[in-house]
């Protein structure tokens, strides 16, 4: 049986871990990639941010200045 979710309910689920994304109380991020709605819970958002900072040469140069 397929469960139909409203647009708001779909945006309240993290696209990476499928966990709840409580943007008002915990944080995270919600938006669009092109026309695709995208939500990250606070934990996945923090992990994604850390990964980008660790691999970004410009970010590492700024830290060394």
C-alpha positions in Angstrom: 0.0 0.0 0.0 1.5 3.3 -1.0 1.3 6.2 1.4 0.6 9.5 -0.1 2.4 12.4 1.6 1.6 16.1 1.3 4.3 18.3 -0.1 5.1 19.6 3.4 5.5 16.1 4.8 7.8 15.1 1.9 10.0 18.1 2.6 10.2 17.2 6.3 12.1 14.0 5.6 15.9 14.1 5.1 16.8 13.1 1.5 20.0 11.3 2.7 19.1 9.4 5.9 15.3 9.4 5.5 15.0 10.6 9.1 12.8 13.4 10.3 14.1 16.9 9.5 12.8 19.3 12.2 14.0 22.6 10.6 12.3 24.9 13.1 13.6 23.3 16.3 16.9 21.5 15.3 18.1 23.1 12.1 19.1 21.6 8.8 18.4 23.1 5.4 15.6 23.0 2.9 15.4 24.2 -0.7 15.6 23.2 -4.3 18.2 21.8 -6.6 16.8 23.0 -9.9 13.1 22.0 -9.6 13.7 19.1 -7.2 12.8 19.8 -3.5 15.7 18.9 -1.2 15.9 18.6 2.6 18.8 17.8 4.9 18.4 17.1 8.6 20.8 18.8 11.0 23.1 15.8 11.1 23.4 15.2 7.4 23.8 19.0 6.8 26.6 19.1 9.3 28.3 16.1 7.7 27.9 17.5 4.2 29.4 20.8 5.3 32.3 19.1 7.0 33.0 17.0 3.9 33.0 20.1 1.6 35.3 22.1 4.0 37.7 19.1 4.2 38.0 18.8 0.4 37.8 22.5 -0.6 41.2 24.0 -1.4 40.0 27.5 -1.0 38.5 26.8 2.4 41.8 25.3 3.6 43.8 28.3 2.3 41.5 30.7 4.3 42.0 28.7 7.5 45.8 29.0 7.1 45.8 32.8 6.7 
